[in-house]
Amino acid sequence: MGIRVRDLALRFHRHVIFENLSFDIEPGQFVALLGSSGVGKSSLLKIIAGLQSPSAGSVTATDGGPVPGRIAYMGQQDLLYPWLTLRQNVTLGARLRGEKPDLDWADHLIERVGLTKRRDALPMMLSGGMRQRAAIARTLYERKQIVLMDEPFSALDAITRASVQDLAAELLADATALLITHDPMEACRLGKVLLVLSGGPAKLDAPMVIPGAIPRHQDEPHVVAAQAALLRRFQELQS
């Protein structure tokens, strides 16, 4: 299941954040969205998730149905419940739906993000990076067809970031994913298609398609070339 965005606009009184945004994310495609701070990336993601209403336009799944209710969403903040353990936070979605938590799946994800020894810890006992990893595990636990992520790896150190990126690429191989990032290398490692939102009102630049299976190694020649091209595009847009 993919995403279809048509003529989307967001305005606050006379201030236009973006307008006439139209694009498709094909089923099973991993798309990275980049742009400067304040350009409207997070607002666009919230609109797609159904957490914010647009001023105009529509967002639907490629099967014609709604997107909200069929996604896993991870915002910039971890939003862990302080009175729940890490494991309980990971399985929160199932608990809220009245389902029996899949503890084996939760423990597998907790192990993959390197937090097995902290499984029963409360969020106050975790570092910022640990909390971020727990939030990523909670998102992946849902196994949804569409996954929306707003800078999910930003609080992680370089080594942990690479390993968790690899995990996300592995577990989202069959999902439709939209990732917001400020990191060109991260976008080039994970994105099959890169979108750049820029300007005011913001518009989408022509998509950049990167070949090769994800996660790509940062030393691969076409990854290095794509990162250089992306940086040049940013410089051109800001000049």
Backbone as CSV, one residue per row, in Angstrom:
resi,resn,N_x,N_y,N_z,CA_x,CA_y,CA_z,C_x,C_y,C_z
1,MET,0.835,-1.191,0.000,0.000,0.000,0.000,0.876,1.249,0.000
2,GLY,0.616,2.152,-0.947,1.389,3.369,-1.050,0.576,4.588,-0.621
3,ILE,1.133,5.772,-0.884,0.526,7.036,-0.464,0.365,7.933,-1.675
4,ARG,-0.780,8.584,-1.765,-1.038,9.525,-2.851,-1.399,10.884,-2.246
5,VAL,-0.588,11.893,-2.531,-0.809,13.257,-2.044,-1.186,14.136,-3.226
6,ARG,-2.274,14.897,-3.076,-2.759,15.719,-4.175,-3.097,17.137,-3.708
7,ASP,-2.432,18.121,-4.340,-2.740,19.547,-4.167,-2.783,19.960,-2.701
8,LEU,-1.831,19.476,-1.934,-1.838,19.730,-0.497,-1.357,21.152,-0.192
9,ALA,-2.033,21.813,0.742,-1.663,23.167,1.146,-1.789,23.299,2.656
10,LEU,-0.929,24.142,3.230,-0.992,24.449,4.656,-0.759,25.945,4.826
11,ARG,-1.732,26.611,5.433,-1.655,28.062,5.634,-2.014,28.392,7.075
12,PHE,-1.320,29.385,7.612,-1.664,29.956,8.910,-1.956,31.435,8.687
13,HIS,-3.245,31.763,8.655,-3.675,33.113,8.300,-3.127,33.452,6.912
14,ARG,-2.295,34.473,6.805,-1.755,34.845,5.491,-0.430,34.161,5.175
15,HIS,0.100,33.436,6.144,1.395,32.788,5.946,1.188,31.419,5.303
16,VAL,1.748,31.221,4.129,1.605,29.961,3.395,2.863,29.122,3.611
17,ILE,2.697,27.972,4.238,3.837,27.073,4.464,4.171,26.340,3.168
18,PHE,3.159,25.702,2.583,3.315,25.076,1.269,1.944,25.009,0.614
19,GLU,1.952,24.823,-0.686,0.698,24.687,-1.425,0.956,23.920,-2.714
20,ASN,-0.121,23.324,-3.222,-0.061,22.571,-4.480,0.988,21.467,-4.468
21,LEU,1.150,20.816,-3.322,2.078,19.685,-3.248,1.363,18.420,-3.728
22,SER,1.926,17.773,-4.726,1.377,16.519,-5.241,2.525,15.549,-5.493
23,PHE,2.424,14.363,-4.925,3.431,13.337,-5.167,2.874,11.986,-4.750
24,ASP,3.497,10.939,-5.250,3.122,9.571,-4.902,4.301,8.860,-4.258
25,ILE,4.004,8.020,-3.287,4.988,7.087,-2.752,4.483,5.696,-3.088
26,GLU,5.211,5.014,-3.934,4.761,3.721,-4.417,4.806,2.670,-3.308
27,PRO,3.941,1.654,-3.385,3.963,0.574,-2.387,5.350,-0.054,-2.264
28,GLY,5.816,-0.197,-1.040,7.111,-0.809,-0.790,8.297,0.103,-1.009
29,GLN,8.059,1.376,-1.248,9.139,2.324,-1.524,9.591,3.010,-0.240
30,PHE,10.893,3.194,-0.091,11.473,3.908,1.051,11.883,5.293,0.546
31,VAL,11.199,6.323,1.020,11.426,7.692,0.564,12.004,8.523,1.697
32,ALA,13.053,9.286,1.408,13.645,10.205,2.375,13.285,11.628,1.981
33,LEU,12.801,12.393,2.940,12.408,13.783,2.724,13.369,14.690,3.466
34,LEU,13.994,15.614,2.728,14.956,16.539,3.317,14.499,17.966,3.090
35,GLY,15.100,18.880,3.847,14.808,20.300,3.705,15.286,21.043,4.934
36,SER,15.409,22.349,4.824,15.898,23.157,5.935,14.872,23.195,7.066
37,SER,15.322,23.566,8.259,14.424,23.649,9.410,13.342,24.696,9.164
38,GLY,12.108,24.362,9.533,11.008,25.303,9.410,10.336,25.335,8.054
39,VAL,10.764,24.475,7.135,10.210,24.523,5.777,8.859,23.813,5.689
40,GLY,8.543,22.972,6.693,7.246,22.323,6.702,7.282,20.811,6.619
41,LYS,8.449,20.194,6.789,8.563,18.734,6.662,7.725,18.008,7.715
42,SER,7.879,18.412,8.980,7.148,17.739,10.046,5.641,17.942,9.907
43,SER,5.247,19.137,9.492,3.819,19.394,9.280,3.267,18.514,8.170
44,LEU,4.045,18.344,7.107,3.621,17.476,6.008,3.448,16.048,6.507
45,LEU,4.385,15.572,7.325,4.298,14.207,7.846,3.069,14.050,8.744
46,LYS,2.794,15.056,9.560,1.629,14.984,10.450,0.324,14.984,9.660
47,ILE,0.283,15.725,8.572,-0.915,15.729,7.733,-1.131,14.355,7.117
48,ILE,-0.056,13.754,6.609,-0.173,12.413,6.028,-0.648,11.409,7.077
49,ALA,-0.175,11.586,8.324,-0.550,10.678,9.404,-1.957,10.934,9.924
50,GLY,-2.556,12.056,9.540,-3.879,12.397,10.045,-3.852,13.108,11.378
51,LEU,-2.682,13.602,11.792,-2.536,14.295,13.065,-2.715,15.801,12.940
52,GLN,-2.763,16.298,11.719,-2.943,17.723,11.452,-3.778,17.857,10.188
53,SER,-4.652,18.851,10.177,-5.522,19.047,9.015,-4.873,20.002,8.020
54,PRO,-4.913,19.673,6.728,-4.383,20.597,5.714,-5.378,21.719,5.442
55,SER,-4.893,22.781,4.840,-5.784,23.868,4.408,-6.499,23.501,3.126
56,ALA,-5.889,22.642,2.335,-6.493,22.173,1.087,-5.782,20.906,0.665
57,GLY,-6.417,20.154,-0.241,-5.799,18.962,-0.791,-6.209,17.692,-0.066
58,SER,-5.622,16.588,-0.482,-6.017,15.287,0.062,-4.834,14.346,0.156
59,VAL,-4.950,13.398,1.091,-3.987,12.315,1.251,-4.774,11.016,1.312
60,THR,-4.470,10.086,0.431,-5.125,8.785,0.434,-4.089,7.695,0.219
61,ALA,-4.462,6.472,0.575,-3.643,5.325,0.227,-3.884,5.002,-1.242
62,THR,-2.951,4.299,-1.856,-3.077,3.996,-3.286,-4.223,3.042,-3.582
63,ASP,-4.785,2.414,-2.551,-5.972,1.588,-2.773,-7.250,2.392,-2.651
64,GLY,-7.114,3.718,-2.482,-8.267,4.601,-2.399,-8.774,4.840,-0.999
65,GLY,-8.284,4.094,-0.024,-8.726,4.235,1.351,-7.936,5.292,2.110
66,PRO,-8.312,5.550,3.360,-7.599,6.530,4.175,-6.253,6.002,4.645
67,VAL,-5.344,6.916,4.962,-4.039,6.529,5.502,-4.075,6.382,7.019
68,PRO,-4.682,7.333,7.768,-4.721,7.188,9.234,-5.345,5.864,9.662
69,GLY,-4.773,5.299,10.726,-5.243,4.020,11.214,-4.541,2.838,10.582
70,ARG,-3.745,3.110,9.559,-3.064,2.027,8.849,-1.544,2.240,8.857
71,ILE,-1.085,3.085,9.760,0.318,3.470,9.775,0.938,3.266,11.150
72,ALA,2.270,3.265,11.167,3.052,3.447,12.388,3.756,4.790,12.232
73,TYR,3.683,5.610,13.265,4.218,6.976,13.201,5.189,7.189,14.348
74,MET,6.346,7.762,14.028,7.323,8.119,15.054,7.705,9.563,14.889
75,GLY,7.397,10.388,15.897,7.737,11.802,15.856,9.155,12.058,16.334
76,GLN,9.496,13.335,16.434,10.859,13.702,16.837,11.123,13.372,18.304
77,GLN,10.096,13.443,19.136,10.250,13.110,20.551,9.872,11.652,20.785
78,ASP,10.527,11.018,21.756,10.278,9.589,21.981,8.898,9.327,22.586
79,LEU,8.378,10.251,23.400,7.030,10.135,23.973,6.805,8.810,24.693
80,LEU,7.815,8.339,25.398,7.654,7.144,26.216,6.832,7.487,27.456
81,TYR,5.956,6.578,27.845,5.175,6.777,29.064,6.085,6.562,30.268
82,PRO,6.241,7.573,31.155,7.239,7.483,32.226,6.951,6.405,33.260
83,TRP,5.683,5.963,33.388,5.336,4.958,34.390,5.371,3.524,33.837
84,LEU,5.699,3.377,32.544,5.800,2.052,31.943,7.262,1.676,31.748
85,THR,7.550,0.401,31.845,8.906,-0.069,31.562,9.176,0.047,30.062
86,LEU,10.447,-0.120,29.708,10.812,-0.069,28.290,10.003,-1.100,27.501
87,ARG,9.923,-2.315,28.011,9.187,-3.382,27.323,7.706,-3.033,27.189
88,GLN,7.124,-2.477,28.239,5.717,-2.090,28.184,5.487,-0.952,27.196
89,ASN,6.456,-0.051,27.080,6.352,1.025,26.098,6.413,0.481,24.669
90,VAL,7.272,-0.504,24.449,7.396,-1.086,23.105,6.088,-1.741,22.682
91,THR,5.405,-2.386,23.618,4.162,-3.102,23.301,2.922,-2.239,23.553
92,LEU,3.099,-0.930,23.677,1.992,-0.047,24.047,0.820,-0.127,23.070
93,GLY,1.119,-0.180,21.767,0.051,-0.212,20.774,-0.882,-1.392,20.988
94,ALA,-0.310,-2.562,21.216,-1.126,-3.749,21.454,-1.960,-3.590,22.723
95,ARG,-1.365,-3.036,23.768,-2.072,-2.844,25.032,-3.254,-1.903,24.848
96,LEU,-3.055,-0.829,24.093,-4.135,0.132,23.873,-5.265,-0.458,23.034
97,ARG,-4.927,-1.392,22.146,-5.945,-2.041,21.316,-6.622,-3.210,22.022
98,GLY,-6.193,-3.494,23.244,-6.765,-4.601,23.986,-6.277,-5.951,23.517
99,GLU,-5.135,-5.975,22.832,-4.568,-7.221,22.323,-3.533,-7.765,23.310
100,LYS,-3.291,-9.046,23.217,-2.223,-9.642,24.004,-0.886,-9.281,23.374
101,PRO,0.001,-8.632,24.122,1.294,-8.240,23.540,2.102,-9.447,23.073
102,ASP,2.776,-9.283,21.950,3.680,-10.313,21.433,5.046,-10.079,22.075
103,LEU,5.256,-10.680,23.217,6.465,-10.416,23.992,7.714,-10.957,23.309
104,ASP,7.595,-12.055,22.586,8.754,-12.591,21.867,9.222,-11.608,20.803
105,TRP,8.289,-11.033,20.056,8.624,-10.046,19.034,9.205,-8.788,19.672
106,ALA,8.596,-8.348,20.777,9.097,-7.168,21.483,10.517,-7.398,21.981
107,ASP,10.755,-8.561,22.576,12.092,-8.843,23.106,13.123,-8.951,21.989
108,HIS,12.710,-9.473,20.837,13.613,-9.546,19.685,14.037,-8.145,19.258
109,LEU,13.066,-7.235,19.172,13.384,-5.866,18.765,14.228,-5.157,19.814
110,ILE,13.901,-5.375,21.075,14.674,-4.760,22.151,16.124,-5.241,22.098
111,GLU,16.300,-6.525,21.807,17.662,-7.054,21.651,18.357,-6.422,20.457
112,ARG,17.645,-6.270,19.348,18.251,-5.722,18.133,18.678,-4.266,18.296
113,VAL,17.992,-3.517,19.153,18.404,-2.123,19.383,19.334,-2.011,20.594
114,GLY,19.778,-3.169,21.121,20.807,-3.185,22.160,20.348,-2.780,23.543
115,LEU,19.103,-3.114,23.902,18.563,-2.658,25.184,18.046,-3.795,26.055
116,THR,18.472,-5.019,25.786,17.960,-6.162,26.549,18.179,-5.987,28.050
117,LYS,19.320,-5.484,28.441,19.610,-5.321,29.865,18.773,-4.218,30.500
118,ARG,18.158,-3.384,29.685,17.316,-2.297,30.210,15.831,-2.566,29.971
119,ARG,15.478,-3.778,29.648,14.112,-4.118,29.249,13.079,-3.718,30.298
120,ASP,13.430,-3.859,31.581,12.485,-3.584,32.657,12.713,-2.227,33.315
121,ALA,13.529,-1.393,32.685,13.824,-0.084,33.241,12.746,0.929,32.854
122,LEU,12.542,1.909,33.717,11.645,3.018,33.402,12.397,4.035,32.549
123,PRO,11.683,4.845,31.751,12.341,5.828,30.877,13.292,6.766,31.601
124,MET,12.990,7.118,32.873,13.853,8.044,33.613,15.242,7.449,33.852
125,MET,15.355,6.131,33.702,16.632,5.456,33.926,17.421,5.281,32.629
126,LEU,16.896,5.809,31.531,17.517,5.639,30.222,18.096,6.958,29.724
127,SER,19.172,6.868,28.963,19.724,8.054,28.323,18.833,8.465,27.158
128,GLY,19.096,9.654,26.609,18.313,10.114,25.467,18.403,9.181,24.280
129,GLY,19.609,8.668,24.016,19.787,7.740,22.907,19.065,6.423,23.133
130,MET,19.066,5.957,24.373,18.345,4.722,24.703,16.845,4.903,24.513
131,ARG,16.341,6.047,24.939,14.908,6.326,24.783,14.530,6.359,23.300
132,GLN,15.412,6.934,22.497,15.157,6.989,21.057,15.129,5.586,20.457
133,ARG,16.045,4.738,20.900,16.064,3.358,20.402,14.810,2.610,20.825
134,ALA,14.328,2.874,22.044,13.087,2.248,22.503,11.911,2.697,21.644
135,ALA,11.881,3.977,21.280,10.802,4.497,20.435,10.850,3.870,19.042
136,ILE,12.049,3.641,18.525,12.192,2.977,17.224,11.676,1.543,17.308
137,ALA,12.032,0.838,18.394,11.532,-0.523,18.582,10.007,-0.528,18.671
138,ARG,9.425,0.451,19.356,7.964,0.542,19.465,7.328,0.748,18.086
139,THR,7.955,1.555,17.243,7.435,1.794,15.893,7.504,0.526,15.052
140,LEU,8.646,-0.161,15.102,8.823,-1.381,14.310,7.954,-2.525,14.832
141,TYR,7.631,-2.497,16.120,6.790,-3.536,16.708,5.436,-3.635,15.996
142,GLU,4.932,-2.501,15.488,3.593,-2.454,14.911,3.468,-3.219,13.592
143,ARG,4.554,-3.376,12.861,4.551,-4.112,11.592,3.443,-3.607,10.643
144,LYS,3.362,-2.293,10.501,2.357,-1.676,9.642,2.859,-1.609,8.195
145,GLN,1.896,-1.457,7.262,2.249,-1.355,5.847,2.870,-0.011,5.509
146,ILE,2.500,1.032,6.251,3.045,2.375,6.037,3.697,2.843,7.324
147,VAL,4.936,3.326,7.227,5.676,3.802,8.392,6.173,5.217,8.114
148,LEU,5.842,6.146,9.016,6.247,7.539,8.905,7.183,7.854,10.067
149,MET,8.371,8.396,9.761,9.366,8.643,10.799,9.959,10.039,10.646
150,ASP,9.980,10.769,11.743,10.504,12.137,11.750,11.827,12.161,12.507
151,GLU,12.928,12.126,11.769,14.284,12.127,12.336,14.444,11.090,13.453
152,PRO,14.157,9.837,13.191,14.184,8.823,14.252,15.564,8.483,14.775
153,PHE,16.613,8.790,14.006,17.962,8.392,14.410,18.801,9.571,14.902
154,SER,18.188,10.735,15.073,18.950,11.955,15.333,19.669,11.952,16.678
155,ALA,19.140,11.236,17.682,19.739,11.261,19.011,20.786,10.167,19.217
156,LEU,21.079,9.405,18.170,21.980,8.263,18.322,23.407,8.630,17.923
157,ASP,24.371,7.987,18.591,25.761,8.182,18.189,25.984,7.506,16.843
158,ALA,27.102,7.827,16.203,27.334,7.418,14.816,27.289,5.900,14.631
159,ILE,27.913,5.148,15.542,27.969,3.692,15.398,26.587,3.084,15.616
160,THR,25.911,3.515,16.674,24.569,2.998,16.952,23.611,3.396,15.843
161,ARG,23.762,4.606,15.334,22.877,5.077,14.268,22.972,4.158,13.056
162,ALA,24.189,3.787,12.678,24.365,2.924,11.507,23.710,1.561,11.718
163,SER,23.875,0.971,12.906,23.305,-0.349,13.157,21.783,-0.305,13.212
164,VAL,21.207,0.760,13.787,19.754,0.860,13.870,19.166,1.213,12.495
165,GLN,19.895,1.982,11.697,19.478,2.210,10.307,19.386,0.883,9.558
166,ASP,20.394,0.027,9.764,20.393,-1.291,9.114,19.177,-2.105,9.552
167,LEU,18.855,-2.052,10.844,17.703,-2.776,11.368,16.410,-2.263,10.740
168,ALA,16.271,-0.934,10.669,15.063,-0.353,10.074,14.926,-0.758,8.615
169,ALA,16.024,-0.717,7.875,15.984,-1.108,6.462,15.569,-2.569,6.313
170,GLU,16.059,-3.421,7.197,15.727,-4.851,7.142,14.245,-5.088,7.422
171,LEU,13.735,-4.475,8.492,12.365,-4.755,8.917,11.320,-3.984,8.111
172,LEU,11.750,-2.962,7.383,10.808,-2.193,6.570,10.958,-2.522,5.081
173,ALA,11.621,-3.637,4.786,11.891,-3.981,3.384,10.617,-4.115,2.567
174,ASP,9.524,-4.553,3.171,8.274,-4.746,2.443,7.249,-3.659,2.746
175,ALA,7.648,-2.658,3.528,6.724,-1.585,3.903,6.939,-0.358,3.027
176,THR,5.982,0.540,3.075,6.115,1.858,2.456,6.559,2.814,3.552
177,ALA,7.705,3.449,3.384,8.273,4.270,4.451,8.583,5.676,3.953
178,LEU,8.279,6.652,4.810,8.649,8.044,4.558,9.446,8.524,5.754
179,LEU,10.698,8.885,5.505,11.647,9.271,6.549,12.039,10.731,6.368
180,ILE,11.877,11.537,7.414,12.412,12.896,7.424,13.803,12.850,8.045
181,THR,14.752,13.464,7.388,16.112,13.515,7.905,16.787,14.801,7.461
182,HIS,17.747,15.247,8.289,18.607,16.373,7.905,19.970,15.880,7.420
183,ASP,20.170,14.571,7.443,21.476,13.982,7.156,21.503,13.446,5.722
184,PRO,22.238,14.104,4.794,22.299,13.631,3.418,22.809,12.199,3.296
185,MET,23.800,11.818,4.112,24.314,10.453,4.033,23.260,9.451,4.471
186,GLU,22.518,9.769,5.519,21.445,8.891,5.965,20.404,8.716,4.872
187,ALA,20.047,9.809,4.217,19.080,9.750,3.121,19.595,8.879,1.989
188,CYS,20.876,9.004,1.666,21.441,8.247,0.551,21.646,6.777,0.904
189,ARG,21.823,6.465,2.171,21.948,5.062,2.597,20.608,4.347,2.548
190,LEU,19.524,5.055,2.928,18.245,4.391,3.142,17.205,4.656,2.066
191,GLY,17.263,5.810,1.419,16.189,6.177,0.508,16.348,5.618,-0.897
192,LYS,15.283,5.037,-1.402,15.266,4.692,-2.830,14.966,5.940,-3.645
193,VAL,14.152,6.826,-3.065,13.813,8.106,-3.687,14.045,9.199,-2.657
194,LEU,14.696,10.293,-3.070,14.921,11.434,-2.197,14.079,12.608,-2.684
195,LEU,13.371,13.244,-1.745,12.578,14.429,-2.033,13.131,15.585,-1.216
196,VAL,13.235,16.760,-1.838,13.726,17.950,-1.156,12.623,18.994,-1.147
197,LEU,12.246,19.427,0.057,11.231,20.471,0.238,11.954,21.775,0.535
198,SER,11.689,22.805,-0.253,12.432,24.054,-0.080,11.592,25.239,-0.541
199,GLY,12.035,26.433,-0.109,11.404,27.663,-0.557,10.291,28.112,0.371
200,GLY,9.669,29.210,0.007,8.560,29.742,0.774,7.611,30.506,-0.125
201,PRO,6.418,29.987,-0.401,5.899,28.703,0.055,6.752,27.533,-0.467
202,ALA,6.861,26.500,0.348,7.733,25.381,0.025,7.186,24.565,-1.145
203,LYS,8.109,24.096,-1.956,7.769,23.226,-3.076,8.719,22.037,-3.078
204,LEU,8.313,20.971,-3.730,9.156,19.793,-3.851,9.998,19.874,-5.111
205,ASP,11.287,19.655,-4.964,12.180,19.591,-6.111,11.968,18.254,-6.828
206,ALA,12.540,18.126,-8.011,12.437,16.865,-8.757,13.032,15.732,-7.931
207,PRO,12.364,14.588,-7.843,12.873,13.482,-7.025,14.198,12.951,-7.545
208,MET,15.035,12.507,-6.617,16.306,11.888,-6.952,16.202,10.406,-6.657
209,VAL,16.455,9.571,-7.629,16.367,8.119,-7.470,17.777,7.552,-7.332
210,ILE,17.989,6.744,-6.305,19.304,6.162,-6.059,19.226,4.658,-6.263
211,PRO,20.089,4.095,-7.093,20.045,2.643,-7.344,20.633,1.851,-6.189
212,GLY,20.395,0.556,-6.217,21.001,-0.330,-5.234,20.085,-0.651,-4.078
213,ALA,20.283,-1.836,-3.509,19.492,-2.279,-2.370,19.910,-1.533,-1.110
214,ILE,18.931,-1.285,-0.229,19.223,-0.620,1.043,19.306,-1.668,2.153
215,PRO,20.117,-1.385,3.189,20.901,-0.177,3.407,22.197,-0.204,2.604
216,ARG,22.511,0.889,1.965,23.743,0.956,1.185,24.915,1.302,2.095
217,HIS,26.092,0.860,1.695,27.288,1.217,2.455,27.690,2.632,2.081
218,GLN,28.139,3.378,3.076,28.463,4.783,2.840,29.633,4.984,1.884
219,ASP,30.431,3.933,1.652,31.577,4.055,0.750,31.257,3.660,-0.683
220,GLU,30.032,3.194,-0.940,29.683,2.826,-2.299,29.756,4.051,-3.205
221,PRO,30.368,3.918,-4.395,30.575,5.088,-5.265,29.296,5.861,-5.584
222,HIS,28.183,5.144,-5.860,26.968,5.872,-6.218,26.340,6.546,-5.002
223,VAL,26.653,6.062,-3.790,26.181,6.732,-2.577,26.960,8.020,-2.358
224,VAL,28.269,7.949,-2.543,29.109,9.148,-2.420,28.705,10.183,-3.466
225,ALA,28.465,9.725,-4.692,28.063,10.641,-5.766,26.697,11.260,-5.475
226,ALA,25.763,10.458,-4.956,24.427,10.969,-4.644,24.477,11.992,-3.521
227,GLN,25.316,11.737,-2.513,25.437,12.701,-1.421,26.001,14.023,-1.935
228,ALA,27.019,13.950,-2.803,27.601,15.167,-3.369,26.564,15.931,-4.199
229,ALA,25.789,15.208,-4.991,24.744,15.848,-5.804,23.677,16.485,-4.923
230,LEU,23.350,15.822,-3.833,22.343,16.356,-2.913,22.843,17.630,-2.240
231,LEU,24.092,17.632,-1.816,24.666,18.832,-1.197,24.717,19.987,-2.187
232,ARG,25.056,19.688,-3.437,25.060,20.746,-4.464,23.653,21.302,-4.657
233,ARG,22.661,20.423,-4.613,21.281,20.877,-4.797,20.879,21.802,-3.660
234,PHE,21.260,21.464,-2.424,20.966,22.332,-1.283,21.619,23.692,-1.451
235,GLN,22.875,23.687,-1.916,23.589,24.959,-2.098,22.903,25.804,-3.173
236,GLU,22.450,25.172,-4.236,21.751,25.900,-5.308,20.430,26.467,-4.820
237,LEU,19.719,25.712,-4.008,18.425,26.165,-3.519,18.565,27.324,-2.532
238,GLN,19.689,27.374,-1.832,19.901,28.425,-0.822,20.591,29.644,-1.404
239,SER,21.083,29.543,-2.635,21.803,30.682,-3.230,20.826,31.689,-3.834
